[in-house]
Amino acid sequence: MSTPGHDDPLSKERSHLAASRSALRAMREDVESLDITDVTANWVNAAVLESQIEQRIKALADLSETPLFFGRLDYLHAPGAEQAEGGDGERFYVGRRHVHDADGDPMVIDWRAPVSQPFYRASKKDPQDVSLRRRFGYTGGDLTAYEDEHLLDPAEAATTSRLLQQEIERPRVGPMRDIVATIQPEQDEIVRAGLAGSVCVQGGPGTGKTAVGLHRVAYLLYAHRERLARTGTLVIGPNRSFLHYIEQVLPALGELTVRQATVDDLVAHVEVRGTDEAATAVIKGDARMAEVLRRALYSHVVPPTEGVVVVRGSRRWRVPVYELEEIVRELLARDIRYGAAREALPQRIAHAVLVQMERAGEAPDDREQNAVARNAAVKALVKSVWPQVDPARLVLRLLADADFLAEHAEGILTEDEQKAVLWVKPARSVKSAPWSPADAVLIDEATDLIERTHSLGHVVLDEAQDLSPMQYRAVGRRCTTGSATVLGDLAQGTTPWATRSWAQALGHLGKGEAVVEELTAGFRVPTDVIAYASRLLPHIAPGLTPVASIRENPGFFDIRTAPGGTADVVAACRELLEREGSVGLIAADARVPELAAALAAAGIGHVGPGEETTRTTRLTLVPASLAKGLEYDYVVLDEPQAVVDGEPDERTGLRRLYVALTRAVSGLIVTHATGLPQQLA
């Protein structure tokens, strides 16, 4: 590894960095100076173009603390005929976005471009025509070091990149950052998988599955920008704290238009004010509820009991009851949405009338058919045969009316299960109902049975193992015509309804054909920490491959008894705050108020999950229920047994503990005044 001082190549690389930054500023200034007054036909076009220009200006921002490029590839030959005009020995700088000079020649190549792919995948065994791969080291935004790999030199042994290890282990303060400089070959294969197929990534703690999912979005937007601009992309996370933690990754890669949401956001048709007992939530989240809802909805369709007479001018046209019955049967057999069938019914009746008109020698057109469909008699018949149904009112009736539920849950839910989902005190209206999160998902299912949910081009679902089958269905509705990237770890499922297999989960999602990839190389969690946490795997996810840490730095790990209670916990936090980087204090939810008071009494500032840390306030107090997906350089884990006891059952509690144990990137202190769970022995 070369360092500053006497290295002329380093000076040249610094010059290229300065020139590239200058070129990026020029690109931004060119966009800022665009005059659109003569190219927009109206104010709507002008507004759209102004918005596009504004997004482009933001995407061209030069972030001073973010390296513009992080690698260089020297090819033995020009990579591809389309680049052959530059001659053999092409050189490319790989960075977060494309930068070109005044003549349009590239100074930095986007990491997502095909020519950049060997930066991640080339090796001594497969050099991919790359003679030299150079990695750059930065301090802040200043280029301070570089490291070369001569892939075609047989005399040079393959070694682990020190710069790569340093970047992986670099302390972090604030939200999650991108890993574009450290993507590994097995991660890159997932990132660059095609848009047409869905991918499920099983990855243990520290394997980078969340980062892989986010970089996959960035890659797909690069490779299929026009299509995804039309159809849209969505990242779904488990909670607001998690979304806040990851929200800067895509903007740092120049992608500003990706929506982020939780599952609760997607199904927010009603105000959620209530909660369910765990057993009740499990039943409401069971996929069988979809059939109960379907039965309840279509029970509103009743066969016509008499024909309909339509008066047009001086003529009367009668559609007999048997013909109306046939129309209704055909619509039911088509298995289309309830609302779409209801809209089709008056048109079908009108068509039957037009057939009679034509037989009588008349020549009706489409306007006549539409007029018949709007006829008062036809509208009255449709209202009686195929009435409008409000999805929230439908669910309200199921949860409040025991007879209605029993009628439509017969053979699907047992009597005990029906009693479990019924409200003890039935609500009178949609607005006054004590809706729970699981109820909102049921309403979303009913809404889709009536009107088709809009489908996006691609959806990324993170921490997917915690979803119920009905929640999977809710997400799947958002990508029926698109694809999905599903990210999760079966060992970290901490809900009573957590999925036990990806095959089942993908089936509920409607993506049973998805390819399941497993990441087992741990880049974030130190060896000693992951080995200790993996003692829980036989009890929470038998048969799952333990994560193998590839960190050269073993990390800091200590288990301490805490006879002084919270004083010892505060002392451990103070000790870790003397080190560089972020610190998380993770504890059972019930112990958080006591620990917050102890930290305040000791004069140690802290923030909650999702709040921004600073250079002076680097401690985050994290309830164990919100720890999933978050990472800290150092962690103090308070009372592991309390974390286990805080969950409704031991298996879920041990999974919650597994999550808490694996949030540390560089070091972990476990403090306990009571005994440790026997599974950690």
C-alpha positions as CSV (number, residue, x, y, z in Angstrom):
1,M,0.0,0.0,0.0
2,S,1.4,3.4,-1.0
3,T,1.1,6.4,1.2
4,P,1.6,10.2,0.6
5,G,5.0,11.9,0.7
6,H,7.3,10.4,-1.9
7,D,4.9,8.7,-4.3
8,D,4.6,10.5,-7.6
9,P,1.7,8.2,-8.7
10,L,-0.3,9.4,-5.7
11,S,0.2,13.0,-6.8
12,K,-1.1,12.1,-10.3
13,E,-4.2,10.3,-8.8
14,R,-4.9,13.4,-6.7
15,S,-4.7,15.5,-9.8
16,H,-7.2,13.3,-11.5
17,L,-9.5,13.6,-8.5
18,A,-9.3,17.4,-8.6
19,A,-9.9,17.4,-12.3
20,S,-12.9,15.0,-11.9
21,R,-14.4,17.2,-9.2
22,S,-14.0,20.2,-11.5
23,A,-15.6,18.3,-14.3
24,L,-18.5,17.4,-12.1
25,R,-19.0,21.0,-11.1
26,A,-19.1,21.9,-14.8
27,M,-21.7,19.3,-15.4
28,R,-23.8,20.6,-12.6
29,E,-23.4,24.2,-13.8
30,D,-24.4,23.2,-17.4
31,V,-27.7,21.8,-16.0
32,E,-28.3,24.8,-13.8
33,S,-27.8,27.2,-16.8
34,L,-30.4,25.4,-18.9
35,D,-33.1,27.8,-20.3
36,I,-36.4,25.9,-21.0
37,T,-38.6,28.9,-21.9
38,D,-38.5,28.0,-25.6
39,V,-38.9,24.3,-25.4
40,T,-42.0,23.9,-23.2
41,A,-45.4,24.1,-24.9
42,N,-47.4,24.8,-21.7
43,W,-47.0,25.2,-17.9
44,V,-47.5,21.5,-17.3
45,N,-44.6,20.5,-19.5
46,A,-42.6,23.3,-17.9
47,A,-43.3,22.0,-14.4
48,V,-42.3,18.5,-15.3
49,L,-39.1,19.6,-17.0
50,E,-38.2,21.9,-14.1
51,S,-38.7,19.0,-11.7
52,Q,-36.5,16.7,-13.8
53,I,-33.8,19.4,-14.0
54,E,-34.0,19.9,-10.2
55,Q,-33.5,16.2,-9.6
56,R,-30.6,16.1,-12.0
57,I,-28.9,19.0,-10.2
58,K,-29.3,17.2,-6.9
59,A,-27.9,14.0,-8.4
60,L,-24.8,15.9,-9.5
61,A,-24.0,17.1,-6.1
62,D,-20.4,16.7,-5.1
63,L,-20.3,15.4,-1.5
64,S,-17.1,16.6,0.0
65,E,-16.8,13.7,2.5
66,T,-17.7,11.1,-0.1
67,P,-14.9,9.9,-2.5
68,L,-15.8,10.6,-6.1
69,F,-14.0,7.5,-7.2
70,F,-12.6,4.6,-5.2
71,G,-10.9,2.3,-7.7
72,R,-9.2,2.1,-11.1
73,L,-9.1,-0.6,-13.7
74,D,-6.3,-0.9,-16.3
75,Y,-7.4,-3.3,-19.1
76,L,-4.9,-5.2,-21.2
77,H,-7.2,-4.6,-24.2
78,A,-10.1,-2.3,-24.9
79,P,-13.2,-3.8,-23.1
80,G,-15.7,-4.2,-25.9
81,A,-15.8,-3.1,-29.5
82,E,-17.8,0.0,-28.6
83,Q,-14.8,1.3,-26.6
84,A,-12.1,0.2,-29.0
85,E,-11.5,3.6,-30.5
86,G,-9.4,4.5,-27.4
87,G,-6.9,1.8,-28.3
88,D,-5.6,-1.0,-26.2
89,G,-4.7,-0.5,-22.5
90,E,-7.9,1.4,-21.6
91,R,-8.0,2.9,-18.1
92,F,-11.2,3.5,-16.1
93,Y,-11.7,5.1,-12.8
94,V,-14.7,3.5,-10.9
95,G,-16.9,5.7,-8.8
96,R,-20.4,6.4,-7.5
97,R,-21.5,8.3,-10.6
98,H,-20.5,9.0,-14.2
99,V,-18.3,12.1,-14.7
100,H,-17.2,13.4,-18.1
101,D,-15.0,16.2,-19.3
102,A,-15.9,19.1,-21.7
103,D,-15.4,16.8,-24.7
104,G,-17.7,14.1,-23.3
105,D,-14.8,11.7,-22.5
106,P,-15.4,9.7,-19.2
107,M,-13.3,10.7,-16.2
108,V,-15.1,8.5,-13.8
109,I,-17.2,5.5,-14.7
110,D,-20.4,4.6,-12.8
111,W,-19.9,1.5,-10.6
112,R,-23.0,0.0,-12.2
113,A,-21.7,0.2,-15.8
114,P,-20.7,-3.2,-17.4
115,V,-17.1,-2.0,-17.8
116,S,-16.9,-1.5,-14.0
117,Q,-18.0,-5.1,-13.1
118,P,-14.5,-6.6,-13.1
119,F,-13.6,-4.2,-10.2
120,Y,-15.8,-6.5,-8.1
121,R,-15.3,-9.9,-9.8
122,A,-11.9,-10.1,-11.3
123,S,-9.4,-12.3,-9.6
124,K,-6.1,-14.0,-10.1
125,K,-8.0,-17.1,-11.3
126,D,-10.2,-15.0,-13.6
127,P,-8.6,-11.6,-14.3
128,Q,-11.2,-10.7,-16.9
129,D,-8.5,-9.0,-19.0
130,V,-7.7,-6.6,-16.1
131,S,-3.9,-6.1,-15.8
132,L,-4.2,-3.9,-12.7
133,R,-6.8,-3.1,-10.1
134,R,-6.1,-0.1,-7.9
135,R,-8.0,0.7,-4.7
136,F,-7.9,4.1,-3.2
137,G,-7.9,5.1,0.5
138,Y,-9.4,8.3,1.7
139,T,-9.3,10.4,4.9
140,G,-12.4,12.5,4.8
141,G,-12.6,13.5,1.2
142,D,-8.8,13.5,0.7
143,L,-7.1,10.8,-1.3
144,T,-4.3,9.5,1.0
145,A,-3.3,6.0,-0.2
146,Y,-3.6,3.5,-2.9
147,E,-3.1,-0.2,-3.3
148,D,-2.4,-2.2,-6.4
149,E,-3.2,-5.8,-7.5
150,H,-1.5,-7.0,-10.6
151,L,-3.9,-9.7,-11.7
152,L,-1.9,-11.0,-14.6
153,D,1.4,-11.2,-12.8
154,P,2.0,-14.9,-11.7
155,A,4.8,-13.8,-9.4
156,E,2.5,-11.7,-7.2
157,A,0.5,-13.7,-4.7
158,A,-3.1,-13.0,-4.0
159,T,-3.5,-11.1,-0.7
160,T,-6.4,-9.6,1.2
161,S,-6.7,-5.9,0.6
162,R,-5.8,-3.8,3.6
163,L,-7.7,-0.9,2.2
164,L,-10.8,-3.1,1.8
165,Q,-10.5,-4.3,5.3
166,Q,-10.1,-0.8,6.6
167,E,-13.1,0.5,4.7
168,I,-15.2,-2.4,6.1
169,E,-14.1,-1.7,9.6
170,R,-14.1,2.1,9.4
171,P,-16.0,3.5,12.4
172,R,-19.4,5.0,11.7
173,V,-21.4,7.8,13.1
174,G,-24.9,8.6,11.8
175,P,-27.0,6.7,9.3
176,M,-26.0,3.7,7.2
177,R,-23.5,4.4,4.3
178,D,-23.2,2.7,1.0
179,I,-20.8,-0.2,0.5
180,V,-20.1,0.5,-3.2
181,A,-16.3,0.4,-2.6
182,T,-16.4,-3.0,-0.8
183,I,-19.0,-5.1,-2.7
184,Q,-17.8,-8.7,-2.8
185,P,-18.2,-11.0,-5.8
186,E,-21.1,-13.0,-4.2
187,Q,-22.8,-9.8,-3.3
188,D,-22.3,-8.3,-6.8
189,E,-24.0,-11.3,-8.5
190,I,-27.1,-10.5,-6.5
191,V,-26.9,-6.8,-7.1
192,R,-26.6,-7.2,-10.9
193,A,-29.3,-9.9,-11.2
194,G,-31.8,-9.1,-13.9
195,L,-35.0,-7.1,-13.4
196,A,-37.3,-9.8,-14.7
197,G,-36.7,-12.3,-11.9
198,S,-37.2,-12.1,-8.2
199,V,-34.5,-12.8,-5.7
200,C,-34.6,-13.9,-2.0
201,V,-31.4,-13.3,0.0
202,Q,-31.0,-15.3,3.3
203,G,-28.2,-13.6,5.1
204,G,-27.1,-13.7,8.7
205,P,-26.0,-10.7,10.8
206,G,-23.2,-8.6,9.1
207,T,-23.4,-10.3,5.7
208,G,-24.5,-7.1,4.1
209,K,-28.0,-8.2,2.9
210,T,-29.6,-4.8,3.4
211,A,-26.8,-3.0,1.6
212,V,-27.0,-5.6,-1.2
213,G,-30.8,-4.9,-1.5
214,L,-30.3,-1.1,-1.7
215,H,-27.4,-1.3,-4.2
216,R,-29.6,-3.7,-6.3
217,V,-32.2,-0.9,-6.5
218,A,-29.5,1.5,-7.6
219,Y,-28.3,-0.9,-10.2
220,L,-31.7,-1.7,-11.6
221,L,-32.5,2.1,-11.8
222,Y,-29.3,2.5,-13.8
223,A,-29.9,-0.5,-16.1
224,H,-33.7,-0.1,-16.6
225,R,-34.2,3.6,-15.8
226,E,-37.0,4.4,-18.3
227,R,-39.0,1.3,-17.4
228,L,-38.8,1.9,-13.7
229,A,-39.4,5.6,-14.1
230,R,-42.8,4.5,-15.4
231,T,-43.6,1.7,-13.0
232,G,-41.9,2.9,-9.8
233,T,-39.7,1.3,-7.1
234,L,-40.3,0.8,-3.4
235,V,-38.1,-0.1,-0.4
236,I,-40.1,-1.6,2.5
237,G,-38.5,-1.7,6.0
238,P,-39.7,-2.9,9.4
239,N,-40.1,0.4,11.1
240,R,-39.4,4.2,10.8
241,S,-36.1,4.0,12.8
242,F,-34.8,1.5,10.2
243,L,-35.9,3.6,7.3
244,H,-34.3,6.6,8.8
245,Y,-31.1,4.6,9.2
246,I,-30.9,3.6,5.6
247,E,-32.4,6.7,3.9
248,Q,-29.1,8.3,2.8
249,V,-27.7,5.3,1.0
250,L,-29.6,5.7,-2.3
251,P,-29.2,9.5,-2.5
252,A,-25.4,9.1,-2.0
253,L,-25.5,6.9,-5.1
254,G,-27.4,9.6,-7.0
255,E,-30.8,7.9,-6.8
256,L,-33.4,10.3,-5.3
257,T,-36.8,9.0,-6.4
258,V,-37.1,5.7,-4.6
259,R,-40.0,5.6,-2.1
260,Q,-39.4,4.1,1.3
261,A,-42.2,2.8,3.5
262,T,-43.2,0.2,6.2
263,V,-45.9,-2.4,5.6
264,D,-48.1,-0.4,8.0
265,D,-47.8,2.6,5.7
266,L,-48.9,0.5,2.7
267,V,-52.1,-0.6,4.4
268,A,-53.0,2.6,6.2
269,H,-56.7,2.6,5.1
270,V,-57.9,3.3,8.7
271,E,-56.5,4.8,11.8
272,V,-54.8,2.1,13.9
273,R,-55.6,2.6,17.6
274,G,-55.8,-0.9,19.0
275,T,-53.5,-4.0,19.5
276,D,-54.1,-7.7,19.4
277,E,-53.1,-10.5,21.7
278,A,-50.3,-12.5,20.0
279,A,-52.6,-15.5,19.4
280,T,-55.2,-13.3,17.8
281,A,-52.7,-11.6,15.6
282,V,-51.4,-14.9,14.4
283,I,-54.9,-16.0,13.3
284,K,-55.6,-12.6,11.6
285,G,-52.3,-12.9,9.8
286,D,-53.0,-16.4,8.6
287,A,-53.4,-16.8,4.8
288,R,-56.7,-18.6,5.4
289,M,-58.3,-15.2,6.2
290,A,-58.0,-14.3,2.6
291,E,-60.6,-17.0,1.7
292,V,-62.8,-15.9,4.6
293,L,-62.8,-12.4,3.2
294,R,-63.5,-13.5,-0.3
295,R,-66.5,-15.6,0.8
296,A,-67.8,-12.7,2.9
297,L,-67.5,-10.2,0.0
298,Y,-69.1,-12.3,-2.6
299,S,-72.0,-13.3,-0.3
300,H,-73.3,-9.8,-1.2
301,V,-74.0,-11.0,-4.7
302,V,-77.6,-12.4,-4.9
303,P,-79.3,-14.0,-8.0
304,P,-81.9,-11.8,-9.6
305,T,-85.5,-12.7,-8.8
306,E,-87.2,-11.0,-11.8
307,G,-86.4,-9.6,-15.2
308,V,-85.7,-6.0,-16.0
309,V,-87.7,-3.7,-18.3
310,V,-85.9,-0.9,-20.1
311,V,-88.0,1.9,-21.7
312,R,-86.4,3.6,-24.7
313,G,-88.7,6.1,-26.4
314,S,-92.0,4.4,-27.2
315,R,-90.5,0.9,-26.9
316,R,-90.1,-1.4,-23.9
317,W,-87.4,-4.0,-23.9
318,R,-87.4,-6.8,-21.3
319,V,-84.4,-8.9,-20.3
320,P,-85.8,-12.1,-18.6
321,V,-84.6,-13.4,-15.3
322,Y,-83.0,-16.5,-16.7
323,E,-80.8,-14.3,-19.0
324,L,-79.8,-12.1,-16.0
325,E,-78.9,-15.1,-14.0
326,E,-76.7,-16.3,-16.8
327,I,-74.9,-12.9,-17.0
328,V,-74.3,-13.0,-13.2
329,R,-73.0,-16.6,-13.3
330,E,-70.6,-15.7,-16.2
331,L,-69.2,-12.7,-14.3
332,L,-68.7,-14.8,-11.1
333,A,-67.0,-17.5,-13.1
334,R,-64.5,-15.0,-14.7
335,D,-62.9,-14.5,-11.2
336,I,-62.3,-10.8,-11.8
337,R,-62.3,-8.1,-9.1
338,Y,-65.7,-7.5,-7.4
339,G,-65.7,-3.9,-8.4
340,A,-64.8,-4.6,-12.0
341,A,-67.5,-7.2,-12.3
342,R,-70.0,-4.7,-10.8
343,E,-69.1,-2.1,-13.4
344,A,-69.4,-4.8,-16.2
345,L,-72.8,-5.9,-15.1
346,P,-74.9,-2.9,-16.5
347,Q,-72.9,-3.1,-19.7
348,R,-73.8,-6.8,-20.1
349,I,-77.5,-6.0,-19.5
350,A,-77.3,-3.2,-22.0
351,H,-75.7,-5.5,-24.5
352,A,-78.6,-7.9,-24.1
353,V,-81.0,-5.1,-24.8
354,L,-79.1,-4.0,-27.9
355,V,-79.3,-7.5,-29.2
356,Q,-83.1,-7.3,-29.0
357,M,-83.0,-3.9,-30.7
358,E,-80.9,-5.3,-33.6
359,R,-83.3,-8.2,-34.0
360,A,-86.2,-5.7,-34.3
361,G,-84.4,-3.9,-37.1
362,E,-82.9,-1.0,-35.2
363,A,-79.2,0.0,-35.5
364,P,-78.1,1.1,-32.0
365,D,-74.5,2.3,-31.4
366,D,-72.2,2.5,-28.4
367,R,-73.9,5.7,-27.2
368,E,-77.2,3.8,-27.1
369,Q,-75.6,1.0,-25.1
370,N,-74.1,3.4,-22.6
371,A,-77.5,5.1,-22.2
372,V,-79.2,1.8,-21.5
373,A,-76.5,0.9,-18.9
374,R,-77.3,4.2,-17.1
375,N,-81.1,3.5,-17.2
376,A,-82.7,3.8,-13.8
377,A,-84.2,0.3,-14.0
378,V,-80.8,-1.2,-14.8
379,K,-79.1,0.7,-12.1
380,A,-81.7,-0.4,-9.6
381,L,-81.2,-4.1,-10.5
382,V,-77.4,-3.8,-10.3
383,K,-77.7,-2.2,-6.8
384,S,-79.9,-5.1,-5.6
385,V,-77.9,-7.9,-7.3
386,W,-74.3,-6.7,-7.0
387,P,-74.3,-4.0,-4.3
388,Q,-71.3,-1.8,-3.6
389,V,-69.2,-3.0,-0.6
390,D,-66.9,-0.9,1.5
391,P,-63.8,-2.9,2.5
392,A,-63.5,-1.5,6.0
393,R,-67.2,-2.1,6.7
394,L,-66.9,-5.7,5.5
395,V,-64.0,-6.4,7.9
396,L,-65.9,-4.5,10.7
397,R,-68.9,-6.9,10.2
398,L,-66.7,-10.0,10.2
399,L,-65.0,-9.0,13.5
400,A,-68.2,-7.8,15.2
401,D,-70.9,-10.2,14.0
402,A,-70.3,-13.8,15.2
403,D,-73.0,-15.2,13.0
404,F,-71.6,-13.5,9.8
405,L,-68.1,-14.7,10.7
406,A,-69.2,-18.2,11.4
407,E,-71.1,-18.4,8.1
408,H,-68.0,-17.5,6.0
409,A,-65.3,-19.1,8.1
410,E,-67.0,-22.5,8.2
411,G,-64.5,-25.2,7.4
412,I,-61.7,-22.6,7.4
413,L,-61.3,-21.4,11.0
414,T,-62.2,-23.5,14.1
415,E,-64.8,-22.2,16.6
416,D,-62.0,-21.3,19.0
417,E,-60.1,-19.4,16.2
418,Q,-63.4,-17.5,15.4
419,K,-63.8,-16.6,19.0
420,A,-60.2,-15.3,19.2
421,V,-60.6,-12.9,16.3
422,L,-64.0,-11.5,17.3
423,W,-64.0,-8.2,19.2
424,V,-65.2,-8.6,22.8
425,K,-67.0,-5.3,22.5
426,P,-68.2,-4.8,18.9
427,A,-67.6,-1.4,17.3
428,R,-70.5,0.5,15.9
429,S,-68.7,2.3,13.0
430,V,-65.5,2.3,11.0
431,K,-64.3,5.5,12.7
432,S,-64.8,4.3,16.2
433,A,-63.5,0.8,15.7
434,P,-60.3,-0.2,17.7
435,W,-58.4,-1.2,14.5
436,S,-55.2,-3.2,15.1
437,P,-52.2,-3.4,12.6
438,A,-53.5,-6.9,11.6
439,D,-57.0,-5.5,11.0
440,A,-55.5,-2.9,8.6
441,V,-53.9,-5.7,6.6
442,L,-57.3,-7.5,6.4
443,I,-58.9,-4.3,5.0
444,D,-56.1,-4.0,2.5
445,E,-56.9,-7.6,1.3
446,A,-60.6,-6.7,1.0
447,T,-59.8,-3.5,-0.9
448,D,-57.8,-5.6,-3.4
449,L,-60.7,-8.0,-3.8
450,I,-62.8,-5.1,-4.8
451,E,-60.3,-3.0,-6.9
452,R,-56.9,-4.2,-8.1
453,T,-53.9,-2.7,-6.2
454,H,-51.5,-0.7,-8.3
455,S,-48.4,-2.8,-9.1
456,L,-44.8,-1.4,-9.1
457,G,-41.9,-2.4,-11.3
458,H,-39.7,-3.5,-8.4
459,V,-40.1,-3.9,-4.6
460,V,-37.3,-4.5,-2.0
461,L,-38.6,-6.1,1.2
462,D,-36.2,-6.0,4.1
463,E,-36.4,-7.9,7.4
464,A,-38.9,-10.0,5.6
465,Q,-38.8,-12.9,8.0
466,D,-41.1,-11.0,10.5
467,L,-44.0,-10.7,8.2
468,S,-47.3,-12.7,8.5
469,P,-48.7,-14.5,5.5
470,M,-51.3,-11.8,5.1
471,Q,-48.6,-9.1,5.2
472,Y,-46.7,-11.0,2.5
473,R,-49.8,-10.9,0.4
474,A,-50.1,-7.2,0.9
475,V,-46.6,-6.6,-0.3
476,G,-47.0,-9.1,-3.2
477,R,-50.0,-7.0,-4.4
478,R,-47.6,-4.1,-4.9
479,C,-45.5,-6.1,-7.4
480,T,-47.8,-8.5,-9.2
481,T,-46.5,-7.3,-12.6
482,G,-43.0,-6.5,-11.3
483,S,-40.3,-8.3,-9.4
484,A,-39.1,-8.3,-5.8
485,T,-35.9,-8.5,-3.8
486,V,-36.6,-10.2,-0.5
487,L,-34.1,-9.8,2.3
488,G,-34.0,-11.5,5.7
489,D,-32.7,-14.0,8.1
490,L,-34.8,-16.8,9.4
491,A,-32.8,-16.8,12.7
492,Q,-33.9,-13.2,13.4
493,G,-37.6,-13.7,13.2
494,T,-39.0,-12.1,16.3
495,T,-42.7,-12.0,15.8
496,P,-45.1,-14.9,16.8
497,W,-46.0,-15.3,13.2
498,A,-42.4,-15.2,11.8
499,T,-41.9,-17.3,8.7
500,R,-40.2,-20.7,9.1
501,S,-39.2,-21.1,5.5
502,W,-38.5,-18.9,2.5
503,A,-40.5,-21.3,0.2
504,Q,-43.7,-20.6,2.3
505,A,-43.0,-16.8,2.4
506,L,-42.4,-16.5,-1.3
507,G,-45.5,-18.5,-2.0
508,H,-47.6,-16.0,0.0
509,L,-45.8,-13.2,-1.8
510,G,-46.7,-14.6,-5.1
511,K,-43.1,-15.1,-6.1
512,G,-42.7,-18.8,-5.7
513,E,-40.3,-18.9,-8.6
514,A,-37.8,-16.5,-6.9
515,V,-34.2,-17.7,-6.6
516,V,-33.0,-18.0,-3.0
517,E,-29.4,-16.9,-2.4
518,E,-27.6,-17.4,0.9
519,L,-24.9,-15.0,2.2
520,T,-22.7,-16.6,4.9
521,A,-19.6,-14.4,4.9
522,G,-19.8,-11.9,7.7
523,F,-18.2,-8.6,6.9
524,R,-19.5,-6.5,9.8
525,V,-19.7,-8.6,13.0
526,P,-16.3,-9.6,14.7
527,T,-15.4,-13.3,14.9
528,D,-15.7,-13.6,18.7
529,V,-19.1,-11.9,18.7
530,I,-20.7,-13.9,15.9
531,A,-19.3,-17.1,17.4
532,Y,-20.9,-16.3,20.8
533,A,-24.2,-15.4,19.2
534,S,-24.2,-18.5,17.0
535,R,-24.6,-20.6,20.2
536,L,-28.3,-19.7,19.9
537,L,-28.8,-21.0,16.4
538,P,-29.6,-24.7,17.3
539,H,-32.4,-23.3,19.5
540,I,-33.9,-20.7,17.1
541,A,-33.1,-21.9,13.5
542,P,-31.8,-25.5,13.4
543,G,-30.0,-26.3,10.2
544,L,-29.2,-22.7,9.3
545,T,-25.6,-22.2,8.3
546,P,-23.8,-20.0,10.9
547,V,-22.2,-16.8,9.6
548,A,-18.4,-17.1,9.2
549,S,-16.7,-13.7,10.0
550,I,-14.0,-12.8,7.5
551,R,-12.8,-9.9,9.6
552,E,-9.1,-9.8,10.2
553,N,-9.7,-7.7,13.3
554,P,-11.2,-10.1,15.9
555,G,-12.9,-7.2,17.6
556,F,-13.5,-6.5,21.3
557,F,-15.7,-8.8,23.3
558,D,-16.3,-9.0,27.0
559,I,-19.0,-10.5,29.3
560,R,-19.3,-8.8,32.7
561,T,-21.3,-9.4,35.8
562,A,-22.9,-6.1,37.0
563,P,-23.3,-6.2,40.7
564,G,-23.7,-2.4,40.7
565,G,-26.7,-2.6,38.4
566,T,-27.2,0.4,36.1
567,A,-24.0,2.0,37.4
568,D,-22.0,-0.8,35.8
569,V,-23.9,-0.4,32.6
570,V,-23.2,3.3,32.5
571,A,-19.6,2.7,33.2
572,A,-19.4,0.3,30.2
573,C,-21.0,2.9,28.0
574,R,-18.5,5.6,29.2
575,E,-15.6,3.2,28.5
576,L,-16.7,2.5,24.9
577,L,-17.3,6.2,24.3
578,E,-13.6,6.7,24.8
579,R,-13.2,4.8,21.5
580,E,-13.8,6.2,18.0
581,G,-17.2,5.5,16.5
582,S,-20.9,5.0,17.4
583,V,-22.1,3.3,20.6
584,G,-25.4,1.5,21.1
585,L,-26.9,0.6,24.5
586,I,-29.4,-2.2,23.8
587,A,-31.8,-3.3,26.5
588,A,-35.1,-5.0,27.1
589,D,-37.9,-2.5,26.4
590,A,-39.0,-2.5,30.0
591,R,-35.5,-1.4,31.2
592,V,-35.1,1.5,28.9
593,P,-36.6,4.2,31.1
594,E,-34.4,3.2,34.1
595,L,-31.3,3.2,31.9
596,A,-32.3,6.6,30.3
597,A,-32.5,8.1,33.8
598,A,-29.2,6.6,34.8
599,L,-27.4,8.0,31.7
600,A,-29.0,11.5,32.4
601,A,-27.8,11.4,36.0
602,A,-24.3,10.5,34.8
603,G,-24.3,13.4,32.4
604,I,-24.0,11.1,29.3
605,G,-26.1,12.4,26.4
606,H,-27.9,10.0,24.2
607,V,-30.5,9.7,21.4
608,G,-33.1,7.2,20.5
609,P,-33.1,4.9,17.4
610,G,-33.8,6.9,14.3
611,E,-32.4,10.1,15.8
612,E,-29.2,11.6,14.4
613,T,-26.0,11.0,16.3
614,T,-23.3,13.7,16.3
615,R,-19.6,13.9,17.0
616,T,-20.4,14.9,20.6
617,T,-23.5,12.6,21.1
618,R,-22.5,9.2,19.9
619,L,-24.6,7.0,22.2
620,T,-28.0,5.6,21.1
621,L,-30.3,3.9,23.7
622,V,-32.1,1.2,21.8
623,P,-35.1,-0.9,23.0
624,A,-34.4,-4.5,21.9
625,S,-37.6,-4.5,19.9
626,L,-36.2,-1.8,17.6
627,A,-32.6,-3.1,17.3
628,K,-33.2,-5.1,14.1
629,G,-31.3,-3.8,11.1
630,L,-29.3,-1.2,13.0
631,E,-25.5,-1.3,13.5
632,Y,-23.1,0.4,15.9
633,D,-19.3,0.3,16.2
634,Y,-19.6,-0.7,19.8
635,V,-22.6,-2.1,21.8
636,V,-23.4,-2.6,25.4
637,L,-26.0,-5.3,25.8
638,D,-27.8,-5.0,29.1
639,E,-29.3,-8.1,30.8
640,P,-29.7,-10.8,28.1
641,Q,-32.2,-12.8,30.1
642,A,-34.5,-9.7,30.4
643,V,-34.4,-9.4,26.6
644,V,-35.6,-13.1,26.4
645,D,-38.2,-12.6,29.1
646,G,-39.6,-9.6,27.4
647,E,-41.1,-11.7,24.6
648,P,-44.3,-13.9,24.6
649,D,-42.4,-17.1,24.3
650,E,-38.8,-18.3,24.8
651,R,-38.1,-19.0,21.1
652,T,-39.0,-15.5,20.1
653,G,-37.1,-14.1,23.0
654,L,-33.9,-16.0,22.0
655,R,-34.3,-14.7,18.5
656,R,-34.6,-11.2,19.8
657,L,-31.4,-11.8,21.9
658,Y,-29.6,-13.1,18.7
659,V,-30.5,-9.8,17.0
660,A,-29.3,-7.7,19.9
661,L,-26.0,-9.7,20.2
662,T,-25.1,-9.1,16.5
663,R,-25.5,-5.3,16.2
664,A,-21.8,-4.6,17.0
665,V,-19.3,-3.9,14.3
666,S,-16.1,-3.6,16.4
667,G,-16.9,-4.5,19.9
668,L,-19.5,-5.8,22.4
669,I,-19.8,-5.7,26.2
670,V,-22.5,-7.9,27.7
671,T,-23.5,-6.9,31.2
672,H,-25.7,-8.9,33.5
673,A,-26.7,-8.8,37.2
674,T,-28.9,-11.9,36.8
675,G,-27.9,-15.2,35.2
676,L,-27.3,-15.6,31.5
677,P,-29.7,-17.7,29.4
678,Q,-28.7,-21.3,29.6
679,Q,-28.5,-21.5,25.7
680,L,-25.5,-19.2,25.8
681,A,-23.5,-21.6,28.1
